[in-house]
């Protein structure tokens, strides 16, 4: 009987440890999900214009500046 009791105790302890590890994993996964959601909220959004639309907008800006008699200011 002693061996059977020790085996059951060991099995119960291992099951308890396994459940604790599984609970920790769930908590950490929830934290990761919260962090990913927050990062998605604060992340830079991609530029909404296509390359063609962006070039057309730059050309229109140059035409407007020339009509006003000014020069285009280049910024770094």
N, C-alpha and C positions, 0 to 999 in steps of 0.2 A: 504494500500500500504506500510506502514511503516514496517510491520512485514515481508512482502515478500522481501522487499529490504534488511532488516537486515539478513534474512535467506540466500539470495543470496550472500551477502558480506561474511557471515560466511562460506558458502560453498566454495566460491572462495579462502578464506584464508586457509581453511583446504586443499584444492586441491594444493595450492601453497606449503604449508608446507610438504605435502606428497611427492610432486615432488622433493623438496629439500632433504628430507630424502632419497628418492630413488637414487638421484644423489650421495649423500654421500656414500651410500652403494656400488654403482658401483665403485667409486674411491677407497674405502677401499678394495674391492674384487680384483681390479687390483693390488693394493699394495701387498696383500697377495700372489697373483699369482707370482709377480716379486720376492718376498722373497722366495717362495718355489722353483722357478727356480734357484735362486742363491744358495740356500742350497743344491739342487741336484747337482749343479756344484762343490761345494767345499766339499761335504760329502765324507767320507771315502768309498772307493769302497770295496765290499766284496772280500775276498780272492779268487782268480780264480781257485785254485786247490781243488780237492775233498780231503776228509780225506785220502783215500787210496793213492792218488798221493803225498800228503804231507808226509805221512809216508815213502813211497818209496824213496822220495827225501832225507829225513833224514837218512835213512839206507845207501843210496849211499854216502852221505856226510861222515858218520862214516867210511865207507870202504875206502874212499879217504884219510881221515885223518890218519887211521891206516897204510895205504900203505906208507904214507910219514913219518911215525915214530913219529908223534905227538900225543898229547892227545887232546881230545875234551874239549874245554873250555866252561864251563857252565856260562851263564849270567842270571842275574835276570832282 
